Amino acid sequence: MIIKGSSRGQTKADVIQLSNHLLSSENEEVNVLQLKGLASLDLSSALEEMRAISLGTKTRKALYHASISVPVEELHLMNQERWLEAVNTLERHLDFEGHQRTIIQHNKKGRIHIHIVWNRVDTVTLKSKKTSWSYKKHEACSRELEAKWNLQQVQGVHMRNENEERPVAVATHKDWQASSRTGVPIKAVCMTLQTAWEQANASQFVRIVEDAGYRLAKGKRGVVLVDMEGTPHSIPRRLKVKAKAFKDRFPDLQFMRFPSVGAIQAKLKFTAQEQFCSEQTQEEIIMSTKNFVGIRPKNDNKKKKTGFDWNLLAEHWRQLGFDPQVGNSGIWIDVGDANIHDTGDEITLHGPVTKENVQAMLDAARLHDWKGVEPFGSEDFKAMVYQLASKMEPPMPVVGYELPPHIKKALGIPDEANNPDIPNETTHEWRPN
């Protein structure tokens, strides 16, 4: 039996959030079994009534929300009488007897469990019950009911013998939610890591993990595993070992060069975009990757700048209304049917060439403080860069390309327009028709 609980209700918004969670439609069935000691006739009003009573006290979190569940294979041993007895037993351990309470039963994907919300404030004395050491009380209640009904014992942290090691959960609640959302089972990750754990050295560990389709990355607290959907996993937690034990077994892993978690997630997102493209668009992306087009900054001293602040570059794209992804090799920007790659000293376009995409590249170049641009790629792309750069305010100088004279004449562009050798005052005086 597993019992969880914590104090809630510091604000009205928190009470509303708790009520919405308890009545959520993500459950196949939601039954309010009891409203005890309350004047309200519905759950939302009952929780707000509890909070209103606490306003006459100094209690900051007046509600105590707990849940009781058993493994699916033991649900046949539970009935309504036993669920109610479990609630009363937990109430006794928490010293909430006589307090207002609500009981809600959920059925979520065949997993029946109970939620209880108590008012920590006694409505008669207006004194609040302390909830310190509540986790230990949860486990004491679980052990009592497991022994009484012959249920499978779930080993906890607080109720164990002195010679027993502290148990490590395979995954947190957040991890299980991510697994449910992405479809990548945590058990499969654990099995792969267990196989890799049995290897003799770090190189073999990396090979086993990558052969299974996972990637290793640099996390905030060391090396982590990233699954196919971009979800990071703590390796020691999945192995149920301490972090020090993992580092001692594979010390070389800490010195290997791995990409960051964000870089892998950005690459996975870009790959997913390619997979969901139509067959024709996919072919265009492949062709544009081989023969991509782009712009470089006008560079007078021919010395390539290094050490770009990619977070600053990403902020420039956000100012333009895009959602940039910081990867291992620069910034990736999704522009619908194409992708833009910005490395600071080069902005390339992978996909169909449109005015909107080219204009976005030029706008980003201006925010990057480029004094001019040099287009490369197809002639059509260069011509579009030249025309759009000429219409910017002020015009963006273009080097390394000139429109043919007959096209300039048709567009009404003077010969000196966008020529970086002409003073800026002269260049800025020209405006297209």
Kinemage of the C-alpha trace (Angstrom):
@kinemage 1
@onewidth
@group {chain A} dominant
@subgroup {mainchain}
@vectorlist {calphas} color= white
{ca met a 1} P 0.000 0.000 0.000
{ca ile a 2} L 1.276 3.434 -0.932
{ca ile a 3} L 0.177 6.579 0.910
{ca lys a 4} L 1.236 10.069 -0.093
{ca gly a 5} L 0.248 13.425 1.347
{ca ser a 6} L 1.129 17.094 1.799
{ca ser a 7} L -0.326 20.367 3.025
{ca arg a 8} L -2.097 22.583 0.470
{ca gly a 9} L -4.385 25.588 0.248
{ca gln a 10} L -2.127 28.553 0.899
{ca thr a 11} L -4.076 30.615 -1.648
{ca lys a 12} L -7.495 30.500 -3.260
{ca ala a 13} L -5.834 29.668 -6.582
{ca asp a 14} L -4.161 26.636 -4.988
{ca val a 15} L -7.535 25.436 -3.685
{ca ile a 16} L -9.038 25.790 -7.162
{ca gln a 17} L -6.110 23.908 -8.678
{ca leu a 18} L -6.537 21.070 -6.171
{ca ser a 19} L -10.271 20.916 -6.889
{ca asn a 20} L -9.652 20.776 -10.643
{ca his a 21} L -7.137 17.964 -10.147
{ca leu a 22} L -9.538 15.916 -8.035
{ca leu a 23} L -12.358 16.357 -10.586
{ca ser a 24} L -10.128 16.007 -13.664
{ca ser a 25} L -11.619 14.313 -16.731
{ca glu a 26} L -8.365 12.387 -17.296
{ca asn a 27} L -9.860 9.817 -14.908
{ca glu a 28} L -12.384 7.349 -16.319
{ca glu a 29} L -14.434 7.637 -13.124
{ca val a 30} L -14.562 10.271 -10.387
{ca asn a 31} L -16.842 9.650 -7.385
{ca val a 32} L -17.150 11.993 -4.407
{ca leu a 33} L -17.819 9.450 -1.665
{ca gln a 34} L -18.068 11.721 1.350
{ca leu a 35} L -18.300 15.357 2.477
{ca lys a 36} L -18.033 15.111 6.259
{ca gly a 37} L -18.677 18.021 8.636
{ca leu a 38} L -19.255 20.473 5.779
{ca ala a 39} L -22.199 22.679 4.868
{ca ser a 40} L -21.234 22.706 1.172
{ca leu a 41} L -22.838 20.217 -1.198
{ca asp a 42} L -20.082 20.004 -3.842
{ca leu a 43} L -16.348 19.407 -3.709
{ca ser a 44} L -15.157 22.812 -4.957
{ca ser a 45} L -17.301 24.686 -2.434
{ca ala a 46} L -16.264 22.285 0.340
{ca leu a 47} L -12.551 22.962 -0.199
{ca glu a 48} L -13.151 26.705 -0.297
{ca glu a 49} L -15.198 26.403 2.902
{ca met a 50} L -12.199 24.750 4.609
{ca arg a 51} L -9.901 27.548 3.491
{ca ala a 52} L -12.391 30.211 4.621
{ca ile a 53} L -12.447 28.749 8.141
{ca ser a 54} L -8.640 28.889 8.285
{ca leu a 55} L -8.638 32.636 7.580
{ca gly a 56} L -9.481 33.189 11.233
{ca thr a 57} L -6.224 31.491 12.226
{ca lys a 58} L -2.526 31.857 11.451
{ca thr a 59} L -2.477 28.637 9.431
{ca arg a 60} L -0.952 29.199 5.986
{ca lys a 61} L -1.774 25.811 4.410
{ca ala a 62} L -5.033 24.681 5.923
{ca leu a 63} L -5.756 21.640 3.724
{ca tyr a 64} L -4.039 18.274 3.931
{ca his a 65} L -4.339 16.242 0.729
{ca ala a 66} L -3.499 12.529 0.829
{ca ser a 67} L -3.919 9.590 -1.531
{ca ile a 68} L -4.116 5.840 -0.839
{ca ser a 69} L -3.456 3.202 -3.498
{ca val a 70} L -2.590 -0.482 -3.785
{ca pro a 71} L -1.006 -2.442 -6.669
{ca val a 72} L -3.434 -3.318 -9.489
{ca glu a 73} L -3.044 -7.034 -8.804
{ca glu a 74} L -4.353 -6.493 -5.228
{ca leu a 75} L -7.375 -4.337 -6.109
{ca his a 76} L -9.664 -7.376 -5.821
{ca leu a 77} L -8.888 -7.448 -2.082
{ca met a 78} L -10.268 -3.909 -1.622
{ca asn a 79} L -13.920 -2.897 -1.314
{ca gln a 80} L -15.681 0.276 -0.192
{ca glu a 81} L -15.643 -0.818 3.459
{ca arg a 82} L -11.876 -1.410 3.371
{ca trp a 83} L -11.201 1.871 1.581
{ca leu a 84} L -13.185 3.702 4.290
{ca glu a 85} L -11.321 1.793 7.007
{ca ala a 86} L -8.015 2.784 5.395
{ca val a 87} L -9.097 6.441 5.468
{ca asn a 88} L -10.094 6.198 9.149
{ca thr a 89} L -6.793 4.501 10.025
{ca leu a 90} L -4.773 7.205 8.282
{ca glu a 91} L -6.909 9.848 9.983
{ca arg a 92} L -6.025 8.337 13.347
{ca his a 93} L -2.290 8.277 12.574
{ca leu a 94} L -2.378 11.924 11.446
{ca asp a 95} L -4.509 12.957 14.470
{ca phe a 96} L -7.227 14.443 12.246
{ca glu a 97} L -10.130 12.684 13.961
{ca gly a 98} L -13.212 14.898 14.126
{ca his a 99} L -11.957 17.281 11.441
{ca gln a 100} L -13.779 18.142 8.236
{ca arg a 101} L -12.888 15.861 5.339
{ca thr a 102} L -13.760 14.890 1.781
{ca ile a 103} L -13.199 11.488 0.134
{ca ile a 104} L -12.889 11.090 -3.632
{ca gln a 105} L -12.432 7.825 -5.543
{ca his a 106} L -10.625 7.777 -8.918
{ca asn a 107} L -10.484 5.079 -11.558
{ca lys a 108} L -7.629 5.891 -13.916
{ca lys a 109} L -6.795 3.258 -16.532
{ca gly a 110} L -8.066 0.521 -14.258
{ca arg a 111} L -6.109 1.783 -11.231
{ca ile a 112} L -8.607 2.560 -8.465
{ca his a 113} L -7.332 4.795 -5.658
{ca ile a 114} L -8.634 7.171 -3.003
{ca his a 115} L -7.982 10.888 -2.379
{ca ile a 116} L -8.739 12.530 0.965
{ca val a 117} L -8.649 16.219 1.870
{ca trp a 118} L -8.798 17.188 5.550
{ca asn a 119} L -9.134 20.581 7.134
{ca arg a 120} L -6.136 20.878 9.426
{ca val a 121} L -8.051 23.476 11.494
{ca asp a 122} L -10.426 22.208 14.170
{ca thr a 123} L -13.738 24.004 13.578
{ca val a 124} L -14.450 24.118 17.340
{ca thr a 125} L -11.124 25.285 18.774
{ca leu a 126} L -9.782 26.946 15.573
{ca lys a 127} L -6.447 25.320 16.317
{ca ser a 128} L -4.415 23.715 13.558
{ca lys a 129} L -2.911 20.227 13.754
{ca lys a 130} L 0.803 19.892 13.028
{ca thr a 131} L 1.802 17.767 10.041
{ca ser a 132} L 5.482 17.278 10.856
{ca trp a 133} L 6.840 13.753 10.300
{ca ser a 134} L 3.758 12.957 8.239
{ca tyr a 135} L 5.715 10.696 5.835
{ca lys a 136} L 6.646 8.408 8.711
{ca lys a 137} L 2.983 8.333 9.773
{ca his a 138} L 1.991 7.390 6.221
{ca glu a 139} L 4.345 4.412 6.284
{ca ala a 140} L 3.200 3.351 9.769
{ca cys a 141} L -0.394 3.325 8.515
{ca ser a 142} L 0.605 1.335 5.410
{ca arg a 143} L 2.475 -1.298 7.438
{ca glu a 144} L -0.508 -1.673 9.798
{ca leu a 145} L -3.024 -2.209 6.971
{ca glu a 146} L -0.681 -4.450 4.956
{ca ala a 147} L -0.297 -6.755 7.932
{ca lys a 148} L -4.032 -6.725 8.681
{ca trp a 149} L -5.159 -7.540 5.118
{ca asn a 150} L -2.123 -9.582 4.065
{ca leu a 151} L -1.137 -7.106 1.336
{ca gln a 152} L 2.226 -6.875 -0.393
{ca gln a 153} L 4.572 -4.736 1.702
{ca val a 154} L 5.999 -1.686 -0.054
{ca gln a 155} L 9.386 -0.852 1.440
{ca gly a 156} L 9.560 2.783 2.543
{ca val a 157} L 12.361 5.082 3.623
{ca his a 158} L 11.303 5.843 7.202
{ca met a 159} L 10.096 2.461 8.512
{ca arg a 160} L 13.074 0.161 7.992
{ca asn a 161} L 15.610 -1.686 10.119
{ca glu a 162} L 18.813 0.083 11.061
{ca asn a 163} L 20.955 -2.323 9.022
{ca glu a 164} L 18.868 -1.837 5.842
{ca glu a 165} L 20.052 0.616 3.206
{ca arg a 166} L 17.843 3.509 2.230
{ca pro a 167} L 15.723 2.362 -0.749
{ca val a 168} L 16.117 4.312 -4.007
{ca ala a 169} L 13.073 4.731 -6.231
{ca val a 170} L 13.572 3.653 -9.832
{ca ala a 171} L 11.749 6.784 -11.012
{ca thr a 172} L 10.079 9.871 -9.607
{ca his a 173} L 6.449 10.836 -10.214
{ca lys a 174} L 7.669 13.308 -12.817
{ca asp a 175} L 9.566 10.509 -14.567
{ca trp a 176} L 6.462 8.298 -14.740
{ca gln a 177} L 4.478 11.193 -16.193
{ca ala a 178} L 7.134 11.720 -18.878
{ca ser a 179} L 7.105 7.999 -19.684
{ca ser a 180} L 3.328 8.031 -20.067
{ca arg a 181} L 3.516 11.120 -22.283
{ca thr a 182} L 6.314 9.971 -24.602
{ca gly a 183} L 5.669 6.226 -24.702
{ca val a 184} L 9.264 5.338 -23.742
{ca pro a 185} L 8.962 2.727 -20.917
{ca ile a 186} L 11.203 3.315 -17.925
{ca lys a 187} L 11.624 -0.447 -17.527
{ca ala a 188} L 13.311 -0.622 -20.960
{ca val a 189} L 15.731 2.156 -19.961
{ca cys a 190} L 16.538 0.322 -16.725
{ca met a 191} L 17.214 -2.971 -18.534
{ca thr a 192} L 19.589 -1.295 -21.003
{ca leu a 193} L 21.478 0.464 -18.207
{ca gln a 194} L 21.658 -2.745 -16.171
{ca thr a 195} L 23.312 -4.490 -19.134
{ca ala a 196} L 25.708 -1.578 -19.584
{ca trp a 197} L 26.472 -1.557 -15.836
{ca glu a 198} L 27.865 -5.085 -16.094
{ca gln a 199} L 30.506 -4.002 -18.652
{ca ala a 200} L 34.167 -3.713 -17.775
{ca asn a 201} L 34.921 -0.163 -18.909
{ca ala a 202} L 33.366 3.165 -19.900
{ca ser a 203} L 33.762 2.618 -23.664
{ca gln a 204} L 31.716 -0.575 -23.511
{ca phe a 205} L 29.126 1.194 -21.343
{ca val a 206} L 28.722 3.912 -23.994
{ca arg a 207} L 28.497 1.346 -26.808
{ca ile a 208} L 25.716 -0.632 -25.090
{ca val a 209} L 23.686 2.521 -24.428
{ca glu a 210} L 24.046 3.958 -27.937
{ca asp a 211} L 23.367 0.595 -29.632
{ca ala a 212} L 19.995 0.594 -27.858
{ca gly a 213} L 19.130 3.964 -29.442
{ca tyr a 214} L 19.841 6.193 -26.441
{ca arg a 215} L 22.359 9.025 -26.087
{ca leu a 216} L 24.611 10.129 -23.252
{ca ala a 217} L 24.759 13.829 -22.436
{ca lys a 218} L 26.265 16.256 -19.951
{ca gly a 219} L 23.700 17.081 -17.284
{ca lys a 220} L 23.780 19.478 -14.364
{ca arg a 221} L 25.098 16.764 -12.031
{ca gly a 222} L 27.128 14.619 -14.381
{ca val a 223} L 26.410 12.253 -17.260
{ca val a 224} L 22.742 11.478 -17.980
{ca leu a 225} L 20.931 9.296 -20.503
{ca val a 226} L 18.610 10.899 -23.065
{ca asp a 227} L 15.962 8.666 -24.646
{ca met a 228} L 14.532 8.787 -28.169
{ca glu a 229} L 11.981 11.465 -27.207
{ca gly a 230} L 14.523 13.776 -25.566
{ca thr a 231} L 13.683 12.938 -21.932
{ca pro a 232} L 16.772 12.927 -19.657
{ca his a 233} L 17.200 10.060 -17.165
{ca ser a 234} L 19.382 9.949 -14.055
{ca ile a 235} L 21.633 6.927 -14.553
{ca pro a 236} L 22.266 6.194 -10.817
{ca arg a 237} L 18.524 6.411 -10.086
{ca arg a 238} L 17.618 4.020 -12.904
{ca leu a 239} L 20.319 1.613 -11.666
{ca lys a 240} L 19.208 2.075 -8.027
{ca val a 241} L 22.776 2.883 -6.962
{ca lys a 242} L 24.350 5.938 -5.395
{ca ala a 243} L 25.929 8.559 -7.638
{ca lys a 244} L 29.340 7.974 -6.068
{ca ala a 245} L 29.165 4.246 -6.828
{ca phe a 246} L 28.431 4.985 -10.488
{ca lys a 247} L 31.303 7.481 -10.769
{ca asp a 248} L 33.710 5.076 -9.046
{ca arg a 249} L 32.815 2.236 -11.425
{ca phe a 250} L 33.154 4.302 -14.625
{ca pro a 251} L 35.438 7.261 -13.758
{ca asp a 252} L 36.414 7.773 -17.411
{ca leu a 253} L 32.827 8.766 -18.287
{ca gln a 254} L 33.252 12.044 -16.423
{ca phe a 255} L 36.096 13.061 -18.755
{ca met a 256} L 34.494 12.060 -22.058
{ca arg a 257} L 33.077 14.787 -24.268
{ca phe a 258} L 29.287 14.503 -24.529
{ca pro a 259} L 26.843 17.058 -25.975
{ca ser a 260} L 24.483 18.905 -23.676
{ca val a 261} L 20.920 17.731 -23.086
{ca gly a 262} L 19.589 20.807 -24.905
{ca ala a 263} L 21.716 20.066 -27.975
{ca ile a 264} L 20.369 16.514 -28.246
{ca gln a 265} L 16.792 17.700 -27.757
{ca ala a 266} L 17.222 20.315 -30.513
{ca lys a 267} L 18.630 17.704 -32.896
{ca leu a 268} L 15.787 15.283 -32.131
{ca lys a 269} L 13.243 18.008 -32.788
{ca phe a 270} L 14.827 18.824 -36.131
{ca thr a 271} L 14.885 15.121 -37.088
{ca ala a 272} L 11.222 14.750 -36.114
{ca gln a 273} L 10.317 17.707 -38.325
{ca glu a 274} L 11.980 15.972 -41.283
{ca gln a 275} L 10.139 12.728 -40.644
{ca phe a 276} L 6.741 14.405 -40.610
{ca cys a 277} L 7.319 16.291 -43.860
{ca ser a 278} L 5.595 15.129 -47.038
{ca glu a 279} L 7.607 13.088 -49.543
{ca gln a 280} L 8.088 16.108 -51.811
{ca thr a 281} L 9.099 18.405 -48.982
{ca gln a 282} L 11.445 15.729 -47.626
{ca glu a 283} L 13.203 15.588 -51.008
{ca glu a 284} L 13.501 19.390 -51.028
{ca ile a 285} L 15.038 19.372 -47.551
{ca ile a 286} L 17.574 16.726 -48.554
{ca met a 287} L 18.523 18.692 -51.679
{ca ser a 288} L 18.773 21.945 -49.759
{ca thr a 289} L 20.959 20.278 -47.128
{ca lys a 290} L 23.401 19.236 -49.835
{ca asn a 291} L 23.249 22.590 -51.642
{ca phe a 292} L 22.143 24.929 -48.913
{ca val a 293} L 22.027 28.684 -49.263
{ca gly a 294} L 22.879 31.341 -46.721
{ca ile a 295} L 24.542 34.602 -45.804
{ca arg a 296} L 27.783 35.539 -44.067
{ca pro a 297} L 28.711 38.841 -42.430
{ca lys a 298} L 30.695 41.388 -44.418
{ca asn a 299} L 34.224 40.951 -43.057
{ca asp a 300} L 36.863 43.497 -43.955
{ca asn a 301} L 39.816 41.944 -42.128
{ca lys a 302} L 38.987 38.380 -43.324
{ca lys a 303} L 39.573 37.089 -39.798
{ca lys a 304} L 36.905 34.646 -38.665
{ca lys a 305} L 35.360 35.451 -35.316
{ca thr a 306} L 34.965 32.638 -32.770
{ca gly a 307} L 33.333 32.175 -29.371
{ca phe a 308} L 29.804 33.336 -30.125
{ca asp a 309} L 27.257 33.701 -27.334
{ca trp a 310} L 24.525 31.407 -28.666
{ca asn a 311} L 22.102 32.421 -25.929
{ca leu a 312} L 22.398 36.019 -27.168
{ca leu a 313} L 21.857 34.893 -30.764
{ca ala a 314} L 18.782 32.944 -29.655
{ca glu a 315} L 17.454 36.058 -27.904
{ca his a 316} L 17.745 37.970 -31.194
{ca trp a 317} L 15.544 35.367 -32.894
{ca arg a 318} L 13.022 35.579 -30.069
{ca gln a 319} L 12.809 39.316 -30.645
{ca leu a 320} L 11.770 38.491 -34.207
{ca gly a 321} L 8.963 36.256 -32.921
{ca phe a 322} L 10.576 32.831 -33.451
{ca asp a 323} L 11.183 29.921 -31.067
{ca pro a 324} L 14.916 29.110 -31.455
{ca gln a 325} L 16.466 25.880 -30.202
{ca val a 326} L 20.062 26.006 -28.958
{ca gly a 327} L 21.849 22.955 -30.334
{ca asn a 328} L 25.380 21.606 -30.251
{ca ser a 329} L 26.351 23.346 -33.499
{ca gly a 330} L 24.404 26.588 -33.280
{ca ile a 331} L 20.832 27.833 -33.269
{ca trp a 332} L 18.025 26.014 -35.115
{ca ile a 333} L 14.874 27.919 -36.060
{ca asp a 334} L 11.740 26.230 -37.371
{ca val a 335} L 10.090 28.430 -40.041
{ca gly a 336} L 7.341 26.069 -41.143
{ca asp a 337} L 8.441 24.063 -44.167
{ca ala a 338} L 12.120 24.968 -43.720
{ca asn a 339} L 14.765 25.330 -41.020
{ca ile a 340} L 17.304 28.092 -40.466
{ca his a 341} L 20.689 27.316 -38.903
{ca asp a 342} L 22.528 30.211 -37.260
{ca thr a 343} L 26.135 29.700 -36.124
{ca gly a 344} L 26.911 33.370 -35.478
{ca asp a 345} L 29.274 33.709 -38.449
{ca glu a 346} L 26.847 32.142 -40.938
{ca ile a 347} L 23.079 31.842 -41.344
{ca thr a 348} L 21.968 29.016 -43.651
{ca leu a 349} L 18.542 28.062 -44.963
{ca his a 350} L 17.575 24.391 -45.288
{ca gly a 351} L 14.384 24.152 -47.294
{ca pro a 352} L 12.363 26.185 -49.801
{ca val a 353} L 13.621 29.736 -50.454
{ca thr a 354} L 10.831 32.237 -49.755
{ca lys a 355} L 10.801 35.992 -49.180
{ca glu a 356} L 9.667 35.481 -45.578
{ca asn a 357} L 12.572 33.128 -44.797
{ca val a 358} L 15.192 35.349 -46.452
{ca gln a 359} L 13.828 38.461 -44.747
{ca ala a 360} L 14.024 36.710 -41.364
{ca met a 361} L 17.679 35.888 -42.025
{ca leu a 362} L 18.436 39.517 -42.919
{ca asp a 363} L 16.571 40.841 -39.873
{ca ala a 364} L 18.573 38.478 -37.634
{ca ala a 365} L 21.806 39.605 -39.296
{ca arg a 366} L 20.985 43.215 -38.436
{ca leu a 367} L 20.280 42.288 -34.811
{ca his a 368} L 23.630 40.426 -34.792
{ca asp a 369} L 25.188 43.818 -35.696
{ca trp a 370} L 26.441 42.661 -39.088
{ca lys a 371} L 27.590 45.659 -41.142
{ca gly a 372} L 26.748 43.878 -44.380
{ca val a 373} L 26.043 40.418 -45.807
{ca glu a 374} L 27.621 38.165 -48.402
{ca pro a 375} L 25.090 35.709 -49.907
{ca phe a 376} L 26.117 32.273 -51.164
{ca gly a 377} L 24.243 29.488 -52.908
{ca ser a 378} L 21.953 29.660 -55.917
{ca glu a 379} L 21.698 32.729 -58.144
{ca asp a 380} L 18.003 33.081 -57.371
{ca phe a 381} L 18.761 33.195 -53.655
{ca lys a 382} L 21.495 35.797 -54.108
{ca ala a 383} L 19.187 37.953 -56.178
{ca met a 384} L 16.439 37.754 -53.540
{ca val a 385} L 18.919 38.698 -50.782
{ca tyr a 386} L 20.068 41.689 -52.847
{ca gln a 387} L 16.527 42.932 -53.488
{ca leu a 388} L 15.254 42.487 -49.915
{ca ala a 389} L 18.424 43.978 -48.391
{ca ser a 390} L 17.940 47.043 -50.623
{ca lys a 391} L 14.457 47.594 -49.202
{ca met a 392} L 15.512 47.479 -45.546
{ca glu a 393} L 15.577 50.669 -43.482
{ca pro a 394} L 18.412 51.585 -43.746
{ca pro a 395} L 19.486 49.315 -46.636
{ca met a 396} L 21.751 46.407 -45.719
{ca pro a 397} L 24.981 46.450 -47.817
{ca val a 398} L 25.512 43.308 -49.912
{ca val a 399} L 28.974 42.200 -51.039
{ca gly a 400} L 30.059 39.512 -53.480
{ca tyr a 401} L 27.014 39.839 -55.750
{ca glu a 402} L 25.612 42.318 -58.232
{ca leu a 403} L 22.281 42.210 -60.029
{ca pro a 404} L 22.574 42.065 -63.821
{ca pro a 405} L 22.226 45.551 -65.392
{ca his a 406} L 18.940 44.741 -67.171
{ca ile a 407} L 17.312 43.590 -63.906
{ca lys a 408} L 18.533 46.722 -62.094
{ca lys a 409} L 17.063 48.843 -64.861
{ca ala a 410} L 13.717 46.976 -64.698
{ca leu a 411} L 13.545 47.418 -60.913
{ca gly a 412} L 14.690 51.031 -61.028
{ca ile a 413} L 17.780 50.344 -58.904
{ca pro a 414} L 20.741 52.708 -59.516
{ca asp a 415} L 24.140 51.142 -60.155
{ca glu a 416} L 25.578 52.386 -56.856
{ca ala a 417} L 22.794 50.866 -54.695
{ca asn a 418} L 24.058 48.357 -52.105
{ca asn a 419} L 27.649 48.896 -53.185
{ca pro a 420} L 29.716 48.844 -49.979
{ca asp a 421} L 32.428 50.931 -51.630
{ca ile a 422} L 29.987 53.873 -51.922
{ca pro a 423} L 29.647 55.965 -48.709
{ca asn a 424} L 26.665 55.062 -46.547
{ca glu a 425} L 25.074 58.469 -47.062
{ca thr a 426} L 24.833 57.822 -50.782
{ca thr a 427} L 23.602 54.253 -50.286
{ca his a 428} L 20.926 55.292 -47.803
{ca glu a 429} L 19.575 57.982 -50.090
{ca trp a 430} L 18.285 55.448 -52.596
{ca arg a 431} L 14.839 53.952 -52.067
{ca pro a 432} L 13.187 51.328 -54.297
{ca asn a 433} L 10.021 52.175 -56.185
